Amino acid sequence: NKHEYVLYLECLLLNYSSASSTSSSCRLREHFSLNGMYQKGDVILGGLFEVHYFTVFPELSFTSEPQQLYCEGFTSCGFQQAQTMAFAVDEINRNPDLLPNIKLGYQLYDNCLKLGVALRAAMSLASGTEEEFLLYETCSGSPPVLGIVGDPGSTHSIAISSVLGLFRVPMVSHYSTCSCLSNRGKYPSFFRTIPSDAFQVRAMIQILRRLGWTWVGLVFSDDDYGVHAARSFHSSLAESGGCVAYSQVLPKDNRPTELQRIVGEIKSSSARVVVVFSNEAYLLPLVDEVVVQNVKGLQWIASEAWSTSSVFHTPRLMPYLGGTLGIAIRRGEIPGLRDFLLSIRPDDQPDNNHGNNMVKQFWEAVFGCRLEPPAGWVEAGGDVCTGQEDLRDVETNCGDLSELRPEYNVYKAVYALAHALHDLLQCVPGRGPFSGNRCASLQRLEHWQLVHYLERVNFTTGFGDRVSFDDNGDALAIYDILNWVWLQDGSIEVETVGVIDESAPTGQELTLDEDRIFWNFESKKPPRSVCSESCPPGTRVARKKGEPVCCFNCISCAEGEVSNTTEDFWSSPERDFCIPKGVEFLSYQESLGLSLMTASLLGALICAVVLGIFTRYRNTPVVKANNSELSFLLLLSLKLCFLCSLLFIGRPRLWTCQLRHAAFGISFVLCVSCILVKTMVVLAVFRTSKPGGNASLKWFGAGQQRGTVLVLTSFQAAICTAWLVSASPTPHKNMRYHNDKIVYECVVGSVAGFGALLGYIGLLAFLSFLLAFLARNLPDNFNEAKFITFSMLIFCAVWISFVPAYISSPGMYADAVEIFAILASSFGLLVALFGPKCYIILLRPERNTKKALMGRATTKT
């Protein structure tokens, strides 16, 4: 049980990590006899695979003799995956461009589908297999592995990675899909070349939604893989509007009474679709019970753990499982693998203390003979293997090598480790990624250093697939959708009928060719799987108390009412037919929208005219005396303020909702920042006219003015960016205001973000108003402060009144209020700041002289 495993693991770690301070060596206390394969090399990679699926455990004790594990139930698929790793290592060793002058070796173990065996194997890989390993001296003995490919089971990977992750030993699993393994805090050195279950569940939900199945049964294995997938499926299906008719856990001990109860539940349910998250070992007893009870007429949905399993492809099971739709991991091609597998011979596998008995077990399982027959075997009629049998004369259970899926993931995992090690060895001394710009060395390599390079690995396989890992160590999510076709001659063919690509644009992730799908029903059409059919005309939905939302009754509409087909329709005035609901948003075609657009364009045009006037008379005293550079920047920002109001008109789209407030906030901060800096310059200039005041002006040169405006505007840009990233505004159909009308509006997403945007503008405006108010009594030649005071008074009054008006205005009128506030404050700033200057420049040119300006100042003084 689990308590024994924990106790065993504690003892194992204590015995394996004993070190001598005098000899600087690690001594291995005990051996375990494990099924495995070994090849010597300069660098050793470990591997964990499911080659057997039944295990007889010895007593958990530490003796001087190796403890023998008896594994039964040989599966050639697991062996083929192990051989794929051997092939990949051999291919890398023959590649002069990848890890040149370094020979890779491997140590592969069989986990026998048991957690205890998998832990023993992982600890053996992590600690090495020699009696004594000398540290940093002669490096004698077999070094511990640098990385592990596997384990295929999620439960195994969770347990192993929890321990090895403490030492940052990298694991690259080819089949562990539990979404919990994406937790980088718990599993910092875990990677995988198979997508997480979170992606698989989303893929299944898309298929169910596409085919209109809202009422489904759920069956899952009692392990981490099944439990986490089922939990995610429950929540995702509810969000999509579907319901789970029943949820059953497969027993680990295959109790007949429990299997009979589960099949009885499936048989009695009205759900015609059954979704199963399990591997073949746990599912096969249930399918046998389905045959016993003769439960037909079901549409099975297979998870990737059993969608490609050929164990179910038998004439006995196809009447029940034919037409199954399954999610499958990406298919790949590995040139040369077939010849490699066919060249295997038991005589080529030498016996040593590492163990190389996997090939012998494979040979005996395939040919039904014994290489080393026990006493009485021949007399009992058993065959003796010669070792020269031809593998081309037999077929294994794994099917066509052109449909490589788990094997392709193993292949990518080995190459990921090899590329990470290759990148590590290419490090240039003095330019390394570690502290002090150090590089790692093969002689004193630490596992966390390899993890660093593994996180950044990026290469393309010969099949054209890119291999890289995201921040959680997950691979790119691409699935094939498979269909089990039951042919007329009784044979079974697995066809790819679709693809799900998470990297595709939103709404285009699923590609499904429904015409090619084989439906195992008399109608040859997809089944209906709903709890309650849609209510016919003249009736409406009435929820059943205590039942899922998919289950309801249909009752007649009240007198004078008709049933609407969707929420976008409403009854006619006479209530005799349905009409589309009205749509409301601030449109360019309406008088209100048209008038606001005209005012906006007019304001932008006036800004352009004033800018032209200031440019034409830029060398006159009035323009020079008013800080011409800031005046030009202020006019540009005012023009942007006028134009940004156009984003509030028209039907809300995602990009307009996101851009309108960001453009408004940044434009107004740019404008108010210019005014604030102008006010500070006015005060500084006035102080220089007093004795000892020259020092204050050096802080307000042209460069400092531009820098201050840029910094103040950058703060608003940061606020807008954080708002858009965390909770971006989105378009929304609001039906709460009117029963017969749909109001299109932009939801701000984050009230805190919107409040921070307005609050920052208000803070700058208040500072500008306060400084200008303090400078209002300066002499006439400094009367710019009076205009700023008056403009800020208008600005603050408009936006203070905006808040309650905006909150109380529904629908499109909220947009109209915001546009009005933008236009009113912009016109107020434009007239108050630039109106008097334009009046002097155009109508009173005699006052646009230095003498006239200074004369007025002298008279006033």
Secondary structure, DSSP 8 states (H G I E B T S, - for coil): -HHHHHHHHHHHHHHHT-EETTTTEEE----EE--EEEE--SEEEEEEE-SEEEEE---S---SS-EE-EEEEE-HHHHHHHHHHHHHHHHHHT-TTSSTT--EEEEEEE-TT-HHHHHHHHHHHHH-SSSEEESSSS--S----SEEE--SSHHHHHHHHHHHGGGT--EEESS---GGGG-TTT-TTEEESS--HHHHHHHHHHHHHHHT--EEEEEEESSHHHHHHHHHHHHHHHHTT-EEEEEEEE-TT--HHHHHHHHHHHHHSS--EEEEE--HHHHHHHHHHHHHHT--S-EEEE-TTTTT-GGG-STTTHHHHTT-EEEEE--B--TTHHHHHHT--GGGS---TT---HHHHHHHHHHTEESS--TTTTTTT-EE--S---GGGS--TT--TTSBSHHHHHHHHHHHHHHHHHHHHT--TTS-SBGGGB---STT--HHHHHHHHTT-EEE-TTS-EEE--TTS----EEEEEEEEE-TTS-EEEEEEEEEETTS-TT-SEEE-GGG----STT-S-----SS----TTEEEEE-TTS-TT-EEEEE--TT----SSTTEEE-TTSSSEEE-EEE---TTSHHHHHHHHHHHHHHHHHHHHHHHHHHTTTSHHHHHT-HHHHHHHHHHHHHHHHHGGGGSSS--HHHHHHHHHHHHHHHHHHHHHHHHHHHHHHHHHHHTSTT-GGGGGGGSHHHHHHHHHHHHHHHHHHHHHHHHHH--EEEEE-SS-TTEEEEEEE-S-HHHHHHHHHHHHHHHHHHHHHHHHTTTS-GGGTHHHHHHHHHHHHHHHHHHHHHHHHH--THHHHHHHHHHHHHHHHHHHHHHHHHHHHHHHH-GGGSSHHHHHHHHHHH-
